[in-house]
Amino acid sequence: MKKMVNFTVRVDADMKRQAEIACEYLNTTLSDMVRQTLNQVIRQYYQTHEKDTQHAANFMRNENSRLAHKLVVEFMAINGDKLIIGEDGKLVLNEKFRK
């Protein structure tokens, strides 16, 4: 059996009361529900991370994609996080170019 540790979470008293009522109705404990939720979060993270990693790898196989990535990284190194996405969904590198 894995070693268990204590996990403290601060929540509003009314939220805890409502959660306990819901857990009782679902025939489970608040601790079991927190464990289940954490397991779901972990599973979702790994599924999303795997998809994102694969998408990035596929994207970077294209020479134009690698060049675009390099240009955006260089732009951000100079300008920080001041990227603007236009209404058309395209990257605006400078506010003065916005129409």
N, C-alpha and C positions, 0 to 999 in steps of 0.2 A: 504494500500500500504506500502511496506517495505521502510524503510528509505534508501535513496541513499547516497553514499559517493563518493568523488572524488578519482580517481585512476590515478596516474601519471606513465607513462612509457617512458623511454628514448629510442629512436630508431634513426637510421640513417635517415636523411631527405629524401633521395631517397626512402627508404623503406616505409616511411609514405606516400609519394606522390603516389607510386605504389599501396599501400593498399587503398588509397582513390579512385583511379581510378577503382580498382577492386570492391570496395564496391558500387560505383556509377553504374557500369555495373550490379551488382547483386541486384540493387535497395534496398540497405540497407545503414546504416551509419557505420562508423568506430566504434563508441561506441557500436552499436548493435552487430557487429561482434565480438568485444572483449568480450561482455557479453556471446554470444553464445559459444565462444571458452572456456571461463572459466567454463561454465556449462558442456561442454564436458569433460574437464579435471577433474572436480569434479566427474562426473558420472563414468569416467574411473577409477579414484582412488578407489571409493567405490566398483566397480565391481572387480577390481584386488585385493583389500584388502580382500574382502569377500572370493575370491577363494584361496588366499594365506593362510588366517586364517583357512579355511576348510582343505586345503591340510596339513598344519602343524598339525592340530588336528588329522587328519587321520594317519599321519606319526607317531605321538607320542603314538598311541594306541599299537604299537608293542614294545615288551620288548627290542629286539635288537636295534630298532631305538632309544629308550630312552637311552640305554647304549652308542650308537654311538654319540648321541647328547651330552651326558655328557662328553665323552672323548674329543670331539672337543672343547667344551667350556672350559674344564680344560687346554687343550693344548694352546688355544688362551690366556687364563689368564696368562700363563707362558711366551709364545712367542710373544704375541701381534698379529698383523695381518699378520704374515709371512706365511700364508698358500699358498701352491703351488699346482696347478692342473696340473697333467701330461698330455702328449699328448693323453693318453688313457682315459682321463676324470676322473681319479682316484686321490684322495687326496694324495699328497706327504707330509709327516710330516717333512721330513728333506731332504735338497738338496742332501746330500751324498747318499741317497737311490735311487736317480734317475738313471736309466740305460741309 
